[in-house]
């Protein structure tokens, strides 16, 4: 039986990854988490309480700003896979406190990479990155995996720094490595400060929604939204099929993959869809966030053609997923009113 270490395992995306791994494999799972603002054991409790496979999950408490000491290493044990999802991920907080994100996303990544160097049966290390390393996408542009970086806030810069450490560790120490990029992941048990649960709550309560738009306040921002279960499915596809692609023309050997939602959705349409599902009016205002708050970008877009060429794309449409998530939150109000 294989063992996978998932950093940030009590976080929003990672707990969905754990749920998917338990359902689709016989692997043992070690969740490494510091259990702060992002990590919430109630997420794991929810997905494990009625799960017959919950005995395959072990939770280890550790803050990756510190090196993994021998006791923590012993608690984790030997692993075949490391999925590094732990990260500071809030743009506003990164603007207010950039150094915090350097510690979490650069120093933390270096510490888990140093642990990976010691693993003698490691088959794959996956660094979970973001579309934001590429910066804003002009109309019609969708960034491919090896395109240049253009970080526009400290959060994305720190994630790009983590990526470059991964490149260096594969080149220097031959750690078998993947990097994935995804964008605007949503789903059950996401923190209610995020846009989709925020819209669900405000529409339910009849409150106004402020929608990120251009400087003229006419064109709303847009994203390729993707459900956390689809992200988990994409990650597992890469691991189970031992995917390898040809080196690019520069000879760079570290492989990167964009895990992208099926369609691009602007933030007004998203809010309007949630209002329609609830059969409630949409009280909204388009606001120019970028001018008032530098670091917020109007449009992000990734090209998902590489994953499609390998045989993977999300199984469900955006419409199906947003309907599922909206109704889940309305039923599980404790996650909406934190």
BELZI-V285571 format. One record per residue. N is the residue number from 1. RES is the residue in three letters. SS is DSSP state (@ for helix, = for strand, . for the rest). NEAR is the number of other ideal C-beta (glycine too) atoms within 12 Angstrom. Layout:
BEGIN
{{N:RES:SS:NEAR} {N:RES:SS:NEAR}}
END
This chain:
BEGIN
{{1:UNK:.:14} {2:UNK:.:24} {3:UNK:=:28} {4:UNK:=:45} {5:UNK:=:48} {6:UNK:=:47} {7:UNK:=:49} {8:UNK:.:45} {9:UNK:.:44} {10:UNK:.:39} {11:UNK:.:42} {12:UNK:@:45} {13:UNK:@:47} {14:UNK:@:45} {15:UNK:@:42} {16:UNK:@:40} {17:UNK:@:50} {18:UNK:@:49} {19:UNK:@:39} {20:UNK:@:35} {21:UNK:@:37} {22:UNK:@:31} {23:UNK:@:23} {24:UNK:@:21} {25:UNK:.:25} {26:UNK:.:15} {27:UNK:.:30} {28:UNK:=:27} {29:UNK:=:45} {30:UNK:=:37} {31:UNK:=:44} {32:UNK:=:42} {33:UNK:=:37} {34:UNK:.:31} {35:UNK:.:23} {36:UNK:.:24} {37:UNK:.:21} {38:UNK:.:32} {39:UNK:.:37} {40:UNK:.:29} {41:UNK:@:24} {42:UNK:@:22} {43:UNK:@:37} {44:UNK:@:33} {45:UNK:@:20} {46:UNK:@:24} {47:UNK:@:35} {48:UNK:@:27} {49:UNK:.:15} {50:UNK:.:11} {51:UNK:.:21} {52:UNK:.:11} {53:UNK:.:23} {54:UNK:@:22} {55:UNK:@:11} {56:UNK:@:25} {57:UNK:=:35} {58:UNK:=:26} {59:UNK:=:30} {60:UNK:=:33} {61:UNK:=:24} {62:UNK:.:33} {63:UNK:.:27} {64:UNK:.:37} {65:UNK:.:25} {66:UNK:.:21} {67:UNK:.:21} {68:UNK:.:33} {69:UNK:.:16} {70:UNK:@:11} {71:UNK:@:13} {72:UNK:@:25} {73:UNK:@:25} {74:UNK:@:14} {75:UNK:@:21} {76:UNK:@:33} {77:UNK:.:23} {78:UNK:.:24} {79:UNK:.:37} {80:UNK:.:29} {81:UNK:=:36} {82:UNK:=:47} {83:UNK:=:47} {84:UNK:=:47} {85:UNK:.:47} {86:UNK:.:43} {87:UNK:.:46} {88:UNK:.:43} {89:UNK:.:40} {90:UNK:.:31} {91:UNK:@:35} {92:UNK:@:21} {93:UNK:@:24} {94:UNK:@:33} {95:UNK:@:24} {96:UNK:@:17} {97:UNK:.:19} {98:UNK:@:25} {99:UNK:@:19} {100:UNK:@:25} {101:UNK:@:37} {102:UNK:@:26} {103:UNK:@:27} {104:UNK:@:41} {105:UNK:@:46} {106:UNK:@:33} {107:UNK:@:27} {108:UNK:@:38} {109:UNK:@:44} {110:UNK:@:30} {111:UNK:@:34} {112:UNK:@:48} {113:UNK:@:36} {114:UNK:@:25} {115:UNK:@:38} {116:UNK:@:39} {117:UNK:@:26} {118:UNK:.:23} {119:UNK:.:28} {120:UNK:.:11} {121:UNK:.:16} {122:UNK:.:30} {123:UNK:.:27} {124:UNK:=:37} {125:UNK:=:43} {126:UNK:=:49} {127:UNK:=:48} {128:UNK:=:45} {129:UNK:=:44} {130:UNK:=:45} {131:UNK:@:46} {132:UNK:@:41} {133:UNK:@:41} {134:UNK:@:36} {135:UNK:.:29} {136:UNK:.:29} {137:UNK:.:29} {138:UNK:.:15} {139:UNK:.:13} {140:UNK:.:11} {141:UNK:.:20} {142:UNK:.:28} {143:UNK:=:34} {144:UNK:.:25} {145:UNK:.:35} {146:UNK:.:28} {147:UNK:.:23} {148:UNK:.:13} {149:UNK:.:27} {150:UNK:.:21} {151:UNK:.:31} {152:UNK:.:30} {153:UNK:.:34} {154:UNK:@:32} {155:UNK:@:37} {156:UNK:@:38} {157:UNK:@:32} {158:UNK:@:40} {159:UNK:@:45} {160:UNK:@:35} {161:UNK:@:31} {162:UNK:@:45} {163:UNK:@:40} {164:UNK:@:28} {165:UNK:@:36} {166:UNK:@:40} {167:UNK:@:30} {168:UNK:@:23} {169:UNK:@:31} {170:UNK:@:29} {171:UNK:@:16} {172:UNK:@:15} {173:UNK:@:21} {174:UNK:.:15} {175:UNK:.:33} {176:UNK:.:29} {177:UNK:=:42} {178:UNK:=:40} {179:UNK:=:39} {180:UNK:=:47} {181:UNK:=:45} {182:UNK:=:44} {183:UNK:.:41} {184:UNK:.:43} {185:UNK:=:44} {186:UNK:=:41} {187:UNK:.:39} {188:UNK:.:35} {189:UNK:.:39} {190:UNK:.:36} {191:UNK:.:31} {192:UNK:.:26} {193:UNK:.:21} {194:UNK:.:33} {195:UNK:@:36} {196:UNK:@:44} {197:UNK:@:33} {198:UNK:@:30} {199:UNK:@:43} {200:UNK:@:40} {201:UNK:@:30} {202:UNK:@:31} {203:UNK:@:32} {204:UNK:@:29} {205:UNK:@:19} {206:UNK:.:15} {207:UNK:.:20} {208:UNK:.:18} {209:UNK:=:33} {210:UNK:=:26} {211:UNK:=:33} {212:UNK:=:39} {213:UNK:=:29} {214:UNK:.:26} {215:UNK:.:16} {216:UNK:.:13} {217:UNK:.:22} {218:UNK:.:15} {219:UNK:.:21} {220:UNK:=:31} {221:UNK:.:38} {222:UNK:=:33} {223:UNK:=:38} {224:UNK:.:37} {225:UNK:.:44} {226:UNK:=:45} {227:UNK:=:39} {228:UNK:@:41} {229:UNK:@:37} {230:UNK:@:40} {231:UNK:@:46} {232:UNK:@:41} {233:UNK:@:29} {234:UNK:@:42} {235:UNK:@:44} {236:UNK:@:34} {237:UNK:@:28} {238:UNK:@:36} {239:UNK:@:33} {240:UNK:@:24} {241:UNK:.:18} {242:UNK:.:17} {243:UNK:.:26} {244:UNK:.:16} {245:UNK:.:22} {246:UNK:.:14} {247:UNK:.:13} {248:UNK:.:16} {249:UNK:.:7} {250:UNK:.:10} {251:UNK:.:10} {252:UNK:.:22} {253:UNK:.:22} {254:UNK:.:35} {255:UNK:=:32} {256:UNK:=:39} {257:UNK:=:40} {258:UNK:=:41} {259:UNK:.:46} {260:UNK:.:39} {261:UNK:.:42} {262:UNK:.:25} {263:UNK:.:25} {264:UNK:.:31} {265:UNK:=:33} {266:UNK:=:30} {267:UNK:@:37} {268:UNK:@:30} {269:UNK:@:26} {270:UNK:@:41} {271:UNK:@:39} {272:UNK:@:24} {273:UNK:@:30} {274:UNK:@:42} {275:UNK:@:26} {276:UNK:@:19} {277:UNK:@:28} {278:UNK:@:25} {279:UNK:.:13} {280:UNK:.:24} {281:UNK:.:18} {282:UNK:.:29} {283:UNK:.:19} {284:UNK:=:27} {285:UNK:=:20} {286:UNK:=:25} {287:UNK:=:26} {288:UNK:.:23} {289:UNK:@:26} {290:UNK:@:24} {291:UNK:@:16} {292:UNK:@:15} {293:UNK:.:19} {294:UNK:.:17} {295:UNK:.:29} {296:UNK:.:32} {297:UNK:.:33} {298:UNK:.:33} {299:UNK:=:35} {300:UNK:.:42} {301:UNK:.:36} {302:UNK:=:38} {303:UNK:.:29} {304:UNK:.:34} {305:UNK:@:17} {306:UNK:@:31} {307:UNK:@:37} {308:UNK:@:18} {309:UNK:@:17} {310:UNK:@:22} {311:UNK:.:13} {312:UNK:.:30} {313:UNK:.:25} {314:UNK:.:31} {315:UNK:.:20} {316:UNK:.:22} {317:UNK:.:20} {318:UNK:@:32} {319:UNK:@:23} {320:UNK:@:21} {321:UNK:@:35} {322:UNK:@:38} {323:UNK:@:22} {324:UNK:@:25} {325:UNK:@:40} {326:UNK:@:34} {327:UNK:@:21} {328:UNK:@:28} {329:UNK:@:36} {330:UNK:@:26} {331:UNK:@:15} {332:UNK:.:22} {333:UNK:@:17} {334:UNK:@:18} {335:UNK:@:27} {336:UNK:.:30} {337:UNK:.:17} {338:UNK:.:20}}
END
